[in-house]
Amino acid sequence: MKRPRSWSTCSGTTRRRTAPLLAASWRMWRCTCCSLPAFAAWICRQQYLPSWQRTTSVSGSKPWQVLGRRAVYASAWVGVEQWDVRLPDGSRIPDHHVVVYPVDAVGVVALGTDGRVLLVDHYRFMTDSRSWELPAGHVDEGETVEQAARRELLEETGHNAATWQQLGSFYPANGSSTLKFHLWLARDLSAVNSNVDTNETLGLQWFSAADVRASLHRNAHHDGLTMAGLFWWLSLAGSAAQP
């Protein structure tokens, strides 16, 4: 890393103030720019890290208080952070790992004019599994949640829908991740494009409510978003849950 012009301050005041405290705990690793060890190097680096890498403090009266956050890894898709957390009993977890998603995701319960739901045949290489899933994906930059739902439905199934209704939102792993899903109900589908993304879509199939109940009982769906969306659909009163 190129040394900023103002970096010379860390070799003066910071070094003099921290050296006596750190003399007994000299570490193998040191700041690449000023050779300060351990905590002094951390102080030095915090001034010049990008904003997403700096430790930030958050105060409040919530039962679990986040005292600080430190980025371990970050990308356009996903990040990993260590959060310093104070528990209700006053104890602390200084390095609670959290998977951070910079964008939300959407899933679409897509119904045809006959009330059946359209599912996508997906293969997931990470779990080496294949199952019927809802059309789903991330919200792209500049999109609203509804726009993302419409785009994902078209890309994965080649269909548009006449009416749209937001079912709700949920966190699939709220103990370890910030990922948030938004579920939409799309009614009265019409096919407008047969050139779907074959890298993602292996096939399409219509399922009646009875088919869905049977497949859920067989544990034939392997992702939480699809199961949540299908159960949500089946729980609805009125035409959405009719065979």
C-alpha positions in Angstrom: 0.0 0.0 0.0 1.3 3.4 -0.9 2.0 5.5 2.2 -0.1 8.6 2.5 1.6 11.9 3.1 0.1 12.3 6.5 1.1 8.8 7.5 4.3 10.3 9.1 2.1 11.3 12.1 1.9 7.7 13.1 5.6 7.5 13.7 5.5 10.5 16.0 2.7 11.1 18.4 1.1 7.7 18.0 4.3 5.8 18.4 5.4 7.8 21.5 2.0 7.4 23.2 1.6 3.7 22.6 5.1 2.3 22.7 5.3 2.1 26.5 2.1 0.1 26.7 3.0 -2.2 23.9 6.7 -2.9 24.8 5.7 -6.1 26.6 3.5 -7.5 23.8 5.6 -7.0 20.7 4.1 -9.1 18.0 5.5 -10.8 14.9 3.2 -8.9 12.6 3.6 -5.1 12.2 2.1 -2.3 10.2 3.5 -2.5 6.7 4.0 1.3 6.6 5.3 2.3 10.1 6.4 -1.1 11.6 4.2 -0.5 14.7 3.0 -3.7 16.3 -0.4 -5.0 17.4 -2.8 -2.3 18.7 -0.7 0.7 17.7 -0.7 -0.6 14.1 -4.4 -0.9 14.3 -4.7 2.8 15.4 -2.4 3.8 12.5 -4.3 1.8 9.9 -7.8 2.9 11.0 -7.0 6.5 9.8 -6.4 5.5 6.2 -8.6 2.4 5.6 -11.5 2.7 3.2 -14.7 3.6 5.0 -16.1 0.0 4.7 -13.0 -1.4 6.5 -13.0 1.0 9.5 -14.3 0.0 12.9 -17.5 2.0 13.6 -19.3 2.5 16.9 -23.0 2.2 17.4 -24.8 3.2 20.6 -28.4 2.7 21.7 -30.6 1.0 24.3 -31.4 -2.2 22.5 -31.1 -5.5 24.4 -28.1 -6.5 22.3 -25.9 -3.5 21.5 -23.4 -3.4 18.6 -20.4 -1.6 19.9 -18.3 -1.8 16.7 -18.0 -3.5 13.3 -14.9 -4.5 11.5 -14.9 -5.8 7.8 -13.0 -9.0 7.2 -14.0 -9.4 3.5 -16.2 -7.3 1.2 -17.4 -7.7 -2.4 -20.3 -6.5 -4.5 -22.2 -9.7 -3.6 -21.3 -10.5 0.0 -19.2 -9.5 2.9 -18.0 -10.9 6.3 -17.7 -8.7 9.3 -16.7 -9.1 13.0 -19.1 -7.3 15.3 -18.3 -6.3 18.9 -21.6 -7.0 20.7 -22.7 -6.4 24.3 -25.3 -8.8 25.6 -28.2 -8.0 28.0 -26.3 -9.4 31.0 -23.4 -7.0 30.3 -21.1 -9.7 28.8 -19.5 -9.1 25.4 -18.8 -11.1 22.2 -15.9 -9.1 20.6 -15.8 -11.1 17.4 -19.3 -12.3 16.4 -19.0 -13.1 12.7 -21.8 -11.8 10.5 -22.4 -12.5 6.8 -23.3 -9.1 5.3 -25.3 -8.7 2.1 -25.1 -5.3 0.5 -28.4 -5.8 -1.5 -31.7 -7.6 -0.8 -33.2 -10.5 -2.8 -36.6 -11.2 -4.2 -38.7 -14.3 -4.9 -41.8 -14.6 -7.0 -44.8 -16.9 -6.4 -46.0 -16.8 -10.1 -49.6 -17.9 -10.8 -51.1 -18.7 -14.2 -54.6 -17.9 -15.2 -55.7 -21.4 -13.9 -54.3 -20.7 -10.4 -51.3 -23.1 -10.7 -47.8 -21.9 -9.7 -44.8 -21.9 -12.1 -41.6 -23.3 -10.6 -38.1 -23.4 -12.0 -35.8 -26.4 -12.1 -32.5 -25.4 -10.6 -29.2 -27.2 -10.0 -27.2 -25.8 -7.1 -23.6 -26.7 -7.3 -22.8 -25.6 -3.8 -25.0 -28.2 -2.3 -24.9 -30.6 -5.3 -28.7 -30.6 -5.3 -31.5 -30.1 -7.8 -35.1 -28.9 -7.0 -38.1 -26.9 -8.1 -37.7 -23.3 -6.9 -39.4 -19.9 -7.2 -38.0 -17.4 -9.7 -35.6 -15.4 -7.5 -32.5 -13.2 -7.5 -30.8 -10.1 -6.1 -32.1 -6.6 -6.4 -29.8 -4.8 -8.9 -28.5 -1.3 -8.3 -31.1 1.4 -9.1 -34.0 -1.1 -9.0 -37.0 -1.2 -6.7 -37.9 -4.5 -5.1 -40.9 -4.8 -7.5 -38.8 -4.0 -10.6 -36.3 -6.8 -9.5 -39.2 -9.2 -9.1 -40.5 -8.5 -12.5 -37.1 -8.8 -14.1 -36.3 -12.1 -12.4 -39.6 -13.6 -13.5 -39.0 -12.6 -17.1 -35.3 -13.7 -17.1 -35.9 -17.1 -15.5 -39.3 -18.1 -17.0 -40.0 -15.8 -20.0 -43.3 -14.6 -18.4 -44.8 -11.4 -17.4 -47.7 -11.0 -14.9 -50.8 -8.8 -15.1 -51.1 -8.1 -11.4 -48.5 -7.9 -8.6 -48.9 -8.1 -4.8 -46.1 -8.0 -2.2 -46.6 -10.8 0.3 -44.0 -9.8 2.8 -40.3 -9.8 3.8 -38.2 -12.0 6.0 -34.6 -12.7 7.1 -33.8 -16.4 6.3 -30.8 -16.6 8.8 -31.2 -13.7 11.2 -28.8 -15.1 13.7 -25.8 -14.9 11.3 -26.7 -12.9 8.2 -28.2 -9.6 7.1 -29.8 -11.1 3.9 -33.4 -10.0 3.5 -35.9 -11.7 1.1 -38.9 -10.0 -0.4 -41.7 -12.2 -1.6 -44.1 -11.2 -4.4 -47.3 -12.8 -5.7 -47.7 -12.4 -9.5 -51.0 -13.4 -11.0 -52.3 -14.0 -14.5 -49.0 -14.9 -16.2 -48.4 -14.7 -20.0 -45.5 -16.1 -21.9 -43.6 -13.3 -23.8 -40.1 -14.8 -24.3 -38.9 -18.3 -24.8 -35.2 -17.5 -24.6 -34.7 -17.9 -20.9 -31.2 -18.1 -19.2 -30.3 -21.7 -19.6 -27.4 -21.3 -17.3 -29.9 -20.9 -14.5 -33.1 -22.5 -15.7 -33.1 -26.2 -16.5 -36.8 -26.4 -17.0 -40.2 -25.0 -16.0 -43.3 -26.8 -14.6 -46.7 -25.8 -13.4 -47.8 -27.1 -10.0 -51.3 -27.1 -8.6 -51.9 -26.4 -4.9 -52.3 -30.2 -4.4 -49.0 -30.8 -6.2 -47.3 -28.3 -4.0 -48.7 -29.8 -0.8 -47.4 -33.2 -1.8 -44.0 -32.0 -2.8 -43.6 -30.1 0.5 -44.5 -33.2 2.4 -41.9 -35.1 0.4 -39.3 -32.5 1.3 -38.7 -32.0 -2.5 -37.8 -28.3 -2.1 -34.4 -27.6 -0.7 -34.3 -23.8 -0.3 -35.9 -21.7 2.4 -37.2 -19.0 0.1 -39.2 -21.4 -2.0 -40.6 -23.2 1.0 -41.6 -19.9 2.6 -43.2 -18.6 -0.5 -45.2 -21.8 -1.2 -46.4 -22.1 2.4 -47.3 -18.4 2.3 -49.3 -19.0 -0.9 -51.1 -22.0 0.5 -52.0 -20.1 3.6 -53.8 -17.3 1.7 -57.5 -17.2 1.6 -59.3 -16.9 -1.7 -58.4 -17.7 -5.3 -54.6 -17.8 -4.8 -54.7 -21.1 -2.9 -57.3 -22.9 -5.0 -56.2 -26.0 -6.9 
